[in-house]
Amino acid sequence: MKKWVFWLVIILLLGYEAIHQKPEVANGDQEKGNFEAQAVTSQRSEMTIQVAKDQIYQGNLVLINQDYPVHQVGMQTDIVNLFQHKELVKGFGLLDSTIRLSQHVVQSFSTMIGAADKEGVRHFVINSGYRDNKEQSQLYKDMGADYALPAGNSEHNLGLALDIGSSQSEMSQAPEGIWLTKNAWTYGFILRYPKDKTAVTGIQYEPWHFRYVGLPHSLIMQQKNLTLEQYLEFLKKQKTFSTTVRGVKYEISYYPISKNTTIQVPKDRHYEISGNNMDGVIVTVF
């Protein structure tokens, strides 16, 4: 009888210990499980991308002026002669058979003037697009420093800029010029050398010279009355900037780059990267 009681006490004590140890182990496993779940969630929501230093010199936002020249790696790779690709010439004329431009810029331009056509504005002409160094050198010689930049320092050497004219009248007075000044921002284009910004750009007012930078950047620049120089400085100071355009939320971030590096971007969203041609890159997530 005493032996039976002894063993019963032993069994009860062992059961008590097991019951009190089990929750402790379970909690440890749960904490570990939570940590692993958070790590997986983090891995699923973000991914690491490699950014080469050369990225500084390429993209829609690269600054080209007398201080920051075009780099070979930054030149658009889809430049074509529009006269030889007439399927791209929709709703506008060409000054001559030498006009060259980036295909994706032409497509955005066609979308833009299609909208203008619906408002009865339809006499657009592309007078100039991409220029090689030889052409730019000759223009600089003919026009002088107030209206042209040396070879390698002009946006026309990049492939993202175009001089737009009207077959009716001079652009500052033509319906085409007035419409573009008001609406080009909506389609990713900016008036690169505004009348009130010559001290910033170093170039006289050119109502015909437009540059493609893409959305949402063109609209932000319009809303804040910024040139490309000022916009890039604005992003550099802000580090991160958010805005919503047509129901789409954009998050724009500046990253200084001194060598090949990595950047975290969301996995479940689109992103674009452009260098500023100075010291870093701009990542636009949408």
C-alpha positions as CSV (number, residue, x, y, z in Angstrom):
1,M,0.0,0.0,0.0
2,K,2.7,2.4,0.9
3,K,4.6,1.4,-2.3
4,W,1.6,2.1,-4.4
5,V,1.2,5.6,-2.8
6,F,4.9,6.3,-3.4
7,W,4.7,5.5,-7.1
8,L,1.5,7.5,-7.4
9,V,3.2,10.5,-6.0
10,I,6.1,10.1,-8.3
11,I,3.8,9.9,-11.4
12,L,1.9,13.0,-10.3
13,L,5.1,15.0,-9.8
14,L,6.4,14.0,-13.2
15,G,3.1,14.9,-14.8
16,Y,3.1,18.3,-13.1
17,E,6.7,19.1,-14.4
18,A,5.8,18.0,-17.9
19,I,2.7,20.2,-17.9
20,H,4.6,23.3,-16.7
21,Q,7.5,22.7,-19.1
22,K,5.4,22.3,-22.2
23,P,4.1,25.9,-22.5
24,E,7.6,27.2,-22.1
25,V,8.8,25.1,-25.1
26,A,5.7,26.0,-27.0
27,N,6.3,29.7,-26.4
28,G,9.8,29.4,-27.5
29,D,8.8,27.8,-30.7
30,Q,6.1,30.4,-31.3
31,E,8.5,33.3,-30.9
32,K,10.9,31.6,-33.3
33,G,8.0,31.0,-35.7
34,N,6.9,34.6,-35.5
35,F,10.5,35.7,-36.3
36,E,10.7,33.4,-39.3
37,A,7.3,34.6,-40.5
38,Q,8.4,38.2,-40.3
39,A,11.6,37.4,-42.2
40,V,9.6,35.7,-44.9
41,T,7.1,38.5,-45.1
42,S,10.0,41.0,-45.4
43,Q,11.6,39.0,-48.1
44,R,8.3,38.8,-50.0
45,S,7.6,42.5,-49.7
46,E,11.0,43.8,-50.8
47,M,13.8,42.7,-53.0
48,T,17.4,43.8,-53.5
49,I,18.5,45.2,-56.9
50,Q,22.0,45.9,-58.0
51,V,22.7,49.4,-59.2
52,A,25.9,50.0,-61.1
53,K,27.7,53.3,-60.9
54,D,27.1,53.9,-64.6
55,Q,23.4,54.2,-63.8
56,I,24.2,57.7,-62.7
57,Y,24.6,58.7,-66.3
58,Q,21.5,57.2,-67.9
59,G,17.7,57.6,-67.6
60,N,15.0,60.0,-68.3
61,L,16.1,62.5,-65.6
62,V,19.8,62.9,-66.4
63,L,20.8,66.5,-66.3
64,I,22.6,67.7,-69.5
65,N,24.0,71.2,-69.6
66,Q,27.3,73.1,-69.8
67,D,28.5,71.5,-66.5
68,Y,27.2,68.0,-67.0
69,P,27.9,66.4,-70.4
70,V,26.3,63.4,-72.1
71,H,28.0,60.1,-71.3
72,Q,28.1,57.5,-74.0
73,V,26.3,55.0,-71.8
74,G,23.4,57.5,-71.3
75,M,22.6,58.0,-75.0
76,Q,19.2,56.5,-76.0
77,T,19.6,53.2,-77.8
78,D,16.4,53.3,-79.7
79,I,17.1,56.4,-81.8
80,V,15.8,56.1,-85.4
81,N,15.4,58.2,-88.5
82,L,11.8,59.2,-88.5
83,F,11.7,59.7,-92.2
84,Q,12.6,56.1,-92.6
85,H,10.1,54.9,-90.1
86,K,6.9,56.6,-91.2
87,E,4.8,54.3,-89.2
88,L,6.0,56.4,-86.2
89,V,5.0,59.7,-87.8
90,K,1.4,60.2,-86.9
91,G,-0.3,63.5,-86.9
92,F,2.8,65.7,-87.3
93,G,5.2,66.8,-89.9
94,L,9.0,66.6,-90.2
95,L,11.2,69.6,-91.2
96,D,13.4,67.3,-93.3
97,S,14.5,63.8,-93.9
98,T,17.3,63.9,-91.2
99,I,15.1,64.1,-88.1
100,R,16.1,61.4,-85.5
101,L,14.6,60.7,-82.2
102,S,14.1,58.0,-79.5
103,Q,11.2,55.7,-80.4
104,H,9.6,55.8,-77.0
105,V,9.8,59.6,-77.0
106,V,8.1,59.7,-80.4
107,Q,5.3,57.4,-79.1
108,S,4.7,59.7,-76.1
109,F,4.8,62.7,-78.4
110,S,2.2,61.1,-80.7
111,T,-0.1,60.4,-77.8
112,M,0.3,64.0,-76.7
113,I,-0.5,65.6,-80.1
114,G,-3.4,63.2,-80.5
115,A,-4.9,64.9,-77.5
116,A,-4.2,68.3,-79.0
117,D,-5.9,67.2,-82.2
118,K,-9.1,66.5,-80.3
119,E,-9.0,70.2,-79.3
120,G,-8.5,71.4,-82.8
121,V,-4.7,72.0,-82.5
122,R,-3.0,70.0,-85.2
123,H,-0.2,71.8,-87.1
124,F,2.8,70.3,-85.3
125,V,6.2,69.9,-86.9
126,I,9.4,68.3,-85.4
127,N,12.2,70.6,-86.5
128,S,15.0,68.8,-84.7
129,G,15.6,65.8,-82.5
130,Y,18.8,63.8,-81.9
131,R,22.0,65.5,-83.1
132,D,25.5,64.0,-83.2
133,N,28.5,65.9,-82.1
134,K,29.3,67.2,-85.5
135,E,25.9,68.6,-86.0
136,Q,25.9,70.2,-82.5
137,S,29.3,71.7,-83.1
138,Q,28.1,73.4,-86.2
139,L,25.0,74.7,-84.5
140,Y,27.0,76.1,-81.6
141,K,29.3,77.9,-84.1
142,D,26.3,79.3,-85.9
143,M,24.0,80.2,-83.0
144,G,26.5,81.1,-80.2
145,A,26.5,80.3,-76.5
146,D,23.2,82.1,-75.7
147,Y,21.1,79.7,-77.9
148,A,23.2,76.5,-78.1
149,L,25.5,74.4,-76.1
150,P,28.8,72.8,-77.2
151,A,28.9,69.3,-78.6
152,G,28.3,66.8,-75.8
153,N,26.6,69.3,-73.5
154,S,23.3,69.5,-75.4
155,E,20.2,67.5,-74.6
156,H,19.9,66.9,-78.4
157,N,23.0,64.7,-78.1
158,L,21.0,62.5,-75.7
159,G,18.0,61.7,-77.8
160,L,15.3,62.8,-75.3
161,A,14.8,66.4,-76.5
162,L,13.1,67.8,-79.5
163,D,12.4,71.2,-81.1
164,I,8.7,71.4,-81.9
165,G,7.4,73.9,-84.4
166,S,4.1,74.9,-86.0
167,S,3.4,75.1,-89.7
168,Q,1.2,78.1,-89.0
169,S,3.3,80.6,-87.1
170,E,6.1,81.1,-84.6
171,M,5.8,78.8,-81.5
172,S,5.5,81.6,-78.9
173,Q,2.3,82.7,-80.6
174,A,1.1,79.6,-82.4
175,P,-1.8,77.6,-81.0
176,E,0.6,74.6,-80.9
177,G,3.1,76.4,-78.7
178,I,0.4,77.7,-76.4
179,W,-1.2,74.3,-76.1
180,L,2.1,72.6,-75.3
181,T,3.1,75.1,-72.7
182,K,-0.2,74.4,-70.9
183,N,-0.5,70.6,-71.5
184,A,2.9,69.0,-72.2
185,W,3.5,68.3,-68.5
186,T,0.6,65.9,-68.5
187,Y,2.3,63.6,-71.0
188,G,5.8,63.5,-69.5
189,F,7.3,66.5,-71.4
190,I,8.7,69.8,-70.0
191,L,9.4,73.1,-71.5
192,R,13.1,72.9,-70.8
193,Y,14.1,76.6,-71.1
194,P,11.3,78.8,-69.7
195,K,11.2,82.5,-70.0
196,D,11.6,83.2,-66.3
197,K,14.4,80.6,-65.7
198,T,17.3,81.8,-67.8
199,A,19.4,82.5,-64.8
200,V,19.0,78.9,-63.7
201,T,19.3,77.1,-67.1
202,G,21.9,79.4,-68.6
203,I,19.9,79.3,-71.9
204,Q,17.6,81.9,-73.4
205,Y,13.9,81.3,-73.6
206,E,13.1,78.6,-76.2
207,P,9.4,78.0,-76.6
208,W,10.1,75.2,-79.0
209,H,12.5,73.1,-77.0
210,F,10.8,70.3,-75.0
211,R,12.4,67.5,-73.1
212,Y,11.0,64.1,-72.1
213,V,11.3,63.3,-68.4
214,G,8.3,61.1,-67.9
215,L,5.5,61.0,-65.3
216,P,5.1,61.9,-62.5
217,H,8.2,64.1,-62.7
218,S,6.9,66.5,-65.4
219,L,3.8,67.2,-63.4
220,I,5.6,67.8,-60.1
221,M,8.0,70.2,-61.9
222,Q,5.0,72.1,-63.4
223,Q,3.2,72.3,-60.0
224,K,6.3,73.5,-58.2
225,N,7.5,75.7,-61.1
226,L,10.9,73.9,-61.2
227,T,13.4,73.4,-64.0
228,L,15.2,70.1,-64.3
229,E,18.1,71.5,-62.4
230,Q,15.9,72.7,-59.5
231,Y,13.8,69.5,-59.5
232,L,16.9,67.3,-59.0
233,E,18.1,69.5,-56.2
234,F,14.7,69.4,-54.6
235,L,14.8,65.5,-54.7
236,K,18.3,65.5,-53.3
237,K,17.2,67.6,-50.3
238,Q,13.9,65.8,-49.7
239,K,15.5,62.3,-50.0
240,T,11.9,60.8,-50.4
241,F,8.8,62.4,-51.9
242,S,5.3,61.0,-52.4
243,T,2.6,62.1,-54.8
244,T,-0.6,60.7,-56.4
245,V,-1.2,61.2,-60.1
246,R,-4.4,59.9,-61.7
247,G,-5.1,57.6,-58.8
248,V,-1.6,56.1,-58.9
249,K,0.7,56.7,-55.8
250,Y,4.3,57.4,-56.6
251,E,7.2,57.3,-54.2
252,I,10.3,59.0,-55.4
253,S,13.6,58.5,-53.6
254,Y,17.1,59.9,-54.2
255,Y,20.1,57.7,-53.5
256,P,23.7,59.0,-53.6
257,I,25.9,56.5,-55.6
258,S,29.7,56.4,-55.4
259,K,30.2,52.8,-56.6
260,N,28.2,49.7,-57.5
261,T,25.6,49.3,-54.7
262,T,22.3,47.7,-53.8
263,I,18.9,49.2,-53.2
264,Q,15.7,47.8,-51.7
265,V,12.5,48.1,-53.7
266,P,9.0,46.6,-53.2
267,K,8.4,43.3,-54.9
268,D,4.7,43.9,-55.5
269,R,5.1,47.3,-57.3
270,H,6.7,48.6,-60.4
271,Y,9.8,50.8,-60.3
272,E,12.0,52.9,-62.6
273,I,15.5,54.1,-62.0
274,S,17.2,57.1,-63.5
275,G,20.5,58.7,-62.8
276,N,20.8,62.5,-62.3
277,N,24.2,62.6,-64.2
278,M,25.8,64.1,-61.2
279,D,26.1,62.0,-58.1
280,G,23.2,59.6,-57.6
281,V,20.0,57.9,-58.8
282,I,16.3,58.5,-58.5
283,V,14.1,55.5,-57.9
284,T,10.4,55.9,-58.7
285,V,8.1,53.3,-57.3
286,F,4.4,53.1,-58.4
